[in-house]
Amino acid sequence: MALRVGIVGYGLAGRYFHAPLLKGCGFEVVAISTNNPARALHAVTDFPHVRLVPTSDELAKLDLDLVVVASANIAHVRDAFAAINAGIAVVIDKPMGRTYVETKSIIDAGQAAGTPVSTFFNRRWDSDALTIKRVLASGELGVIHRLESRFERFRPQLNPQSWRENMSASDGGGQLLDLQPHLISTAIDWFGPATLVTASVKALRGGADDDSLLVLAHAGAVTSYLSASALVGAPGPRIRILGSEGALVIHDLDPQEDLLRSGKYPQGGKWSVATATKAFIHTGDTVKEILGENGNYALFYLAIEGAISGANPWPIDNRDALEVAHIIDQAREESI
C-alpha cells in the first residue's frame, strides 16, 4: 500500500520539487496545506482528490505516514513541530532551520519524540554529484587539493514577487540560506567535515543577500571555494576539482529542475530521459570527455520510503544538517 503523505506549502518547492517526486516514487499525496487561493487551485489541478487544509496543525491531524514541509523558511520550525508532535515522520526542505539553534531544535524534538526528521539536500543526487563520487573513487585525479563549486547567475533586477530575494535573513530570505546549503552539503559529502576559513556575504541589489563566497577547510587537504551569486555576468563552471594528476570540470547545471518545472517527473522513480551533464578531465592541454552519471532526485524519496519501512537508513544524516547550519551562521557573523 502506498505511503500517505501531506505537503505543507505549495509554491516553488512544494509544487515543482516535492509533489512530482513523491508522485513518481509511488507516494499517495492525500493532503496539502495552503491558504493561498492560487496555490490551492494548483493543488487540486495537480491532485484532483487531494484534501486542502489551511494549516500544518490541521494537516497533522490526518492519517499520514509522512509530512513534507515545503513552506517558506520562516515557517519551517512551526510546521516541522506540528508533524513531530503528531508522531509523523517529516522531511523539511532545505534549510531545515534558519539558524543552527532552529535546526537543532527540530532534530532534538524529533529525537525526544521518537519521530524521524530529515532535510532535502537533493543536490547530492545531481548528475555532477554522482559523477564526482565515481571519479573520486577511481583515484584518477590523484590527491585532491581544491574544490570550486558555484551557483552563479546574472539577474540584475530583484524579483518583487520572491520572498527569497526580499525577506531579511532573520525572516529566512537570501542566497546564504537558499543556495549555499546545497554547496556546503555536497562539499562535505564529497570531502568530509569542514571549518569556515573566511566568508563574504553581500546584498548587492538592495534586497536580501545575493552574493556570497565561502571558503572551507576540510579535515583532509581539500579547500572548498563555494560561490552563490545573482550578479555574475560571466559565470564560472558549475564544478572544478583540482588534483595532483588532473582536474575535473563540469560546466552545466543538472537538468532535473528544468524537467520538473516543465511538468515532467520520474515515473516509477526513474527518468525516461537522459539527465547526465557533460564532464571533462583536464591534464594541462589535454582534455578528455567522460561519461556523466544520470542525476535522479527520486533516489532521495525512494530512500525515505525504505527508511519509513525500516529497510534502510534515512538518506541524510542530521549531523550534516547541523554542520551546514553552523557554517551558515558563522559565515553571516564573520563575513568580511
C-alpha positions as CSV (number, residue, x, y, z in Angstrom):
1,M,0.0,0.0,0.0
2,A,1.3,3.4,-0.9
3,L,2.6,5.7,1.9
4,R,0.2,8.6,2.6
5,V,1.9,12.0,2.5
6,G,0.8,15.6,3.3
7,I,2.7,18.6,1.9
8,V,2.9,21.9,3.8
9,G,3.1,24.7,1.2
10,Y,2.6,24.6,-2.5
11,G,4.8,27.2,-4.0
12,L,8.1,26.5,-5.9
13,A,9.4,23.8,-3.6
14,G,6.1,22.1,-2.9
15,R,4.7,22.1,-6.4
16,Y,7.7,21.7,-8.6
17,F,10.1,19.6,-6.5
18,H,8.4,17.6,-3.8
19,A,5.0,16.8,-5.3
20,P,6.2,15.4,-8.6
21,L,9.0,13.4,-6.9
22,L,6.6,11.9,-4.4
23,K,4.1,11.1,-7.2
24,G,6.9,9.5,-9.3
25,C,8.0,7.4,-6.3
26,G,4.6,6.0,-5.6
27,F,3.6,8.0,-2.6
28,E,-0.1,9.0,-2.3
29,V,-0.4,12.8,-1.9
30,V,-3.6,12.9,0.2
31,A,-3.4,16.4,1.7
32,I,-1.9,19.8,1.0
33,S,-1.8,22.8,3.4
34,T,-2.0,26.2,1.9
35,N,-4.1,29.3,2.5
36,N,-3.1,30.9,-0.8
37,P,-6.1,30.7,-3.3
38,A,-3.9,30.4,-6.4
39,R,-1.8,27.7,-4.9
40,A,-4.9,25.9,-3.7
41,L,-6.1,25.9,-7.3
42,H,-2.8,24.5,-8.4
43,A,-3.0,21.7,-5.8
44,V,-6.5,20.5,-6.9
45,T,-5.4,20.8,-10.5
46,D,-2.4,18.6,-9.9
47,F,-4.2,16.2,-7.4
48,P,-8.0,16.3,-8.0
49,H,-8.8,14.2,-5.0
50,V,-6.4,16.0,-2.5
51,R,-7.7,17.4,0.7
52,L,-6.9,21.0,1.3
53,V,-6.3,22.3,4.8
54,P,-5.3,25.8,5.9
55,T,-2.6,25.0,8.5
56,S,0.1,22.5,9.3
57,D,-1.7,21.7,12.5
58,E,-4.8,20.6,10.6
59,L,-2.6,18.6,8.3
60,A,-1.0,16.8,11.2
61,K,-4.4,15.6,12.4
62,L,-4.8,13.4,9.3
63,D,-3.8,9.8,8.9
64,L,-0.4,10.3,7.3
65,D,2.9,8.4,7.1
66,L,4.9,11.4,6.1
67,V,4.7,15.2,6.2
68,V,6.9,17.2,3.8
69,V,7.5,20.8,4.9
70,A,7.8,23.0,1.8
71,S,6.7,26.3,3.3
72,A,8.7,29.5,3.5
73,N,11.9,29.3,5.7
74,I,10.3,31.4,8.3
75,A,7.7,28.7,9.0
76,H,9.9,25.6,8.9
77,V,10.1,25.2,12.7
78,R,6.4,25.7,13.3
79,D,5.4,23.2,10.5
80,A,8.0,20.6,11.5
81,F,6.9,20.7,15.1
82,A,3.3,20.1,14.0
83,A,4.3,16.9,12.4
84,I,6.7,15.8,15.2
85,N,4.1,16.4,17.9
86,A,1.7,14.2,16.0
87,G,4.3,11.5,15.7
88,I,4.5,11.7,11.9
89,A,7.9,11.4,10.1
90,V,8.9,14.7,8.5
91,V,11.1,15.9,5.6
92,I,11.9,19.6,5.7
93,D,13.0,21.4,2.6
94,K,16.5,23.0,3.0
95,P,17.4,24.8,5.1
96,M,15.9,22.8,7.9
97,G,16.1,25.9,10.1
98,R,17.2,29.5,9.6
99,T,19.9,29.1,12.2
100,Y,21.8,26.4,14.0
101,V,19.6,26.9,17.0
102,E,16.4,26.3,15.0
103,T,17.9,23.3,13.2
104,K,19.0,21.7,16.4
105,S,15.6,22.4,18.0
106,I,13.9,20.4,15.2
107,I,16.3,17.5,15.4
108,D,16.2,17.4,19.2
109,A,12.4,17.4,19.2
110,G,12.3,14.5,16.7
111,Q,14.7,12.5,18.8
112,A,12.8,13.2,22.0
113,A,9.5,12.2,20.4
114,G,11.0,9.2,18.6
115,T,9.9,10.7,15.3
116,P,12.3,10.7,12.3
117,V,13.2,14.0,10.7
118,S,15.3,14.7,7.7
119,T,16.2,17.5,5.3
120,F,16.0,17.7,1.5
121,F,19.6,18.0,0.3
122,N,18.5,17.0,-3.2
123,R,21.7,18.2,-4.9
124,R,23.5,15.2,-3.6
125,W,21.6,13.4,-6.4
126,D,22.6,15.8,-9.2
127,S,24.4,14.4,-12.2
128,D,27.5,16.3,-11.2
129,A,27.4,15.0,-7.6
130,L,27.1,11.4,-8.7
131,T,29.8,11.7,-11.4
132,I,32.1,13.3,-8.8
133,K,31.7,10.4,-6.4
134,R,32.6,8.0,-9.1
135,V,35.7,9.9,-10.3
136,L,36.9,10.5,-6.7
137,A,36.6,6.7,-6.0
138,S,38.6,5.9,-9.1
139,G,41.6,8.0,-7.9
140,E,42.1,9.3,-11.4
141,L,42.7,12.9,-10.2
142,G,45.3,11.9,-7.7
143,V,45.4,13.9,-4.4
144,I,42.7,16.5,-4.4
145,H,43.5,19.9,-3.1
146,R,40.7,22.3,-4.3
147,L,37.0,22.3,-5.0
148,E,35.3,25.1,-6.7
149,S,31.5,24.8,-6.7
150,R,29.2,27.5,-8.0
151,F,25.6,28.6,-8.4
152,E,26.3,31.8,-10.4
153,R,23.6,33.7,-12.3
154,F,23.2,37.1,-13.9
155,R,19.9,38.6,-12.7
156,P,20.5,42.4,-12.2
157,Q,16.9,43.1,-11.2
158,L,15.2,41.9,-8.0
159,N,12.1,39.8,-8.4
160,P,9.5,41.7,-6.3
161,Q,7.4,38.6,-6.1
162,S,10.1,36.5,-4.5
163,W,10.3,36.3,-0.7
164,R,13.8,34.7,-1.0
165,E,15.1,37.9,-2.7
166,N,13.4,40.4,-0.5
167,M,13.0,39.0,3.0
168,S,15.6,39.7,5.6
169,A,17.9,36.9,6.7
170,S,16.1,36.8,10.1
171,D,12.9,36.0,8.2
172,G,14.6,33.4,6.1
173,G,15.5,35.3,2.9
174,G,18.7,35.5,1.0
175,Q,21.0,33.2,-1.0
176,L,23.1,32.2,2.0
177,L,20.0,30.2,3.2
178,D,18.8,29.3,-0.3
179,L,21.8,28.2,-2.4
180,Q,24.7,27.8,0.0
181,P,23.1,24.9,1.8
182,H,23.4,22.9,-1.5
183,L,27.0,23.9,-2.0
184,I,28.0,23.2,1.6
185,S,26.1,19.9,1.9
186,T,27.7,18.5,-1.3
187,A,31.2,19.7,-0.4
188,I,31.1,17.9,3.0
189,D,29.5,14.8,1.4
190,W,32.5,14.6,-1.0
191,F,35.4,15.7,1.2
192,G,34.2,15.3,4.8
193,P,33.7,17.7,7.7
194,A,34.9,21.3,7.2
195,T,35.5,24.5,9.1
196,L,34.9,28.0,7.8
197,V,38.1,29.9,6.8
198,T,36.5,33.1,5.5
199,A,33.3,34.4,4.1
200,S,32.0,37.3,2.1
201,V,28.2,37.8,2.2
202,K,26.7,40.9,0.4
203,A,23.4,42.3,-0.7
204,L,24.2,43.9,-4.0
205,R,20.8,44.6,-5.4
206,G,19.2,46.3,-2.3
207,G,17.2,43.3,-1.1
208,A,18.3,40.1,0.7
209,D,21.9,38.9,0.5
210,D,22.5,37.8,-3.1
211,D,26.3,37.3,-3.4
212,S,28.3,35.0,-1.2
213,L,31.7,33.3,-1.3
214,L,32.6,30.8,1.4
215,V,36.0,29.2,1.8
216,L,36.0,25.9,3.8
217,A,38.9,23.8,5.0
218,H,38.1,20.1,5.1
219,A,39.6,17.6,7.5
220,G,42.0,16.4,4.8
221,A,43.9,18.7,2.5
222,V,41.0,20.0,0.4
223,T,39.9,23.6,0.4
224,S,36.4,24.4,-1.0
225,Y,35.5,27.7,-2.6
226,L,31.7,28.0,-2.7
227,S,30.2,30.8,-4.7
228,A,26.5,31.7,-4.9
229,S,25.6,35.0,-6.7
230,A,22.9,36.7,-8.7
231,L,25.3,39.2,-10.2
232,V,27.9,37.3,-12.2
233,G,28.0,38.4,-15.8
234,A,30.4,35.7,-16.7
235,P,29.6,32.6,-14.6
236,G,32.3,30.1,-14.0
237,P,32.0,26.3,-14.5
238,R,29.4,24.6,-12.2
239,I,32.3,22.5,-10.7
240,R,36.0,22.4,-10.9
241,I,38.0,19.9,-8.8
242,L,41.8,20.1,-8.8
243,G,44.1,17.2,-8.0
244,S,47.7,16.2,-8.4
245,E,47.0,14.2,-11.5
246,G,44.4,16.4,-13.2
247,A,41.2,18.3,-12.9
248,L,37.5,17.5,-13.3
249,V,35.4,20.2,-14.9
250,I,31.6,20.2,-15.2
251,H,30.2,23.3,-16.9
252,D,26.4,22.8,-16.9
253,L,23.7,22.6,-14.3
254,D,21.9,19.4,-13.7
255,P,18.7,19.4,-15.9
256,Q,16.3,17.9,-13.4
257,E,15.0,21.3,-12.1
258,D,14.0,22.3,-15.6
259,L,12.4,19.0,-16.2
260,L,10.3,19.2,-13.0
261,R,9.3,22.8,-13.8
262,S,8.1,21.7,-17.2
263,G,5.7,19.2,-15.7
264,K,7.8,16.0,-16.2
265,Y,8.6,13.7,-13.3
266,P,10.5,10.4,-12.8
267,Q,7.8,7.8,-13.1
268,G,8.5,4.7,-11.0
269,G,11.4,6.6,-9.6
270,K,13.3,6.7,-12.9
271,W,13.6,9.4,-15.5
272,S,12.6,8.4,-19.0
273,V,15.1,11.0,-20.5
274,A,18.9,11.3,-20.0
275,T,19.8,13.6,-17.0
276,A,23.6,13.5,-17.3
277,T,25.7,16.6,-17.7
278,K,28.9,16.5,-19.6
279,A,32.1,16.1,-17.6
280,F,35.7,16.6,-18.6
281,I,39.1,15.5,-17.3
282,H,41.8,18.1,-17.9
283,T,45.5,17.4,-17.7
284,G,47.2,20.5,-18.9
285,D,46.5,21.0,-22.6
286,T,44.8,17.6,-22.9
287,V,41.0,17.4,-22.3
288,K,39.1,14.2,-22.2
289,E,35.3,14.0,-22.1
290,I,34.0,11.3,-19.7
291,L,30.6,9.8,-19.2
292,G,28.5,11.7,-16.7
293,E,26.1,9.9,-14.3
294,N,22.4,10.4,-14.7
295,G,21.1,12.5,-11.9
296,N,18.0,11.4,-10.0
297,Y,16.3,13.2,-7.1
298,A,13.8,10.4,-6.9
299,L,16.5,8.3,-5.1
300,F,16.0,10.6,-2.1
301,Y,12.3,9.7,-1.8
302,L,12.9,6.0,-2.6
303,A,15.3,6.0,0.3
304,I,12.8,7.8,2.5
305,E,10.2,5.1,1.7
306,G,12.7,2.5,2.7
307,A,13.6,4.3,5.9
308,I,10.0,4.5,6.9
309,S,9.6,0.8,6.4
310,G,12.9,0.1,8.2
311,A,14.7,-1.3,5.2
312,N,17.5,1.3,5.1
313,P,18.8,4.3,7.0
314,W,17.5,7.8,6.4
315,P,19.3,9.3,3.3
316,I,20.6,12.5,5.0
317,D,22.5,12.3,8.3
318,N,21.1,15.0,10.7
319,R,24.7,15.8,11.7
320,D,25.2,17.1,8.2
321,A,22.2,19.4,8.6
322,L,23.7,20.7,11.8
323,E,27.1,21.2,10.2
324,V,25.6,23.2,7.3
325,A,23.6,25.4,9.7
326,H,26.7,26.0,11.8
327,I,28.8,27.1,8.8
328,I,26.0,29.4,7.6
329,D,25.7,31.0,11.0
330,Q,29.5,31.6,11.1
331,A,29.5,32.9,7.5
332,R,26.9,35.5,8.4
333,E,28.7,36.5,11.6
334,E,32.2,36.6,10.3
335,S,31.6,38.0,6.7
336,I,34.4,40.4,5.6
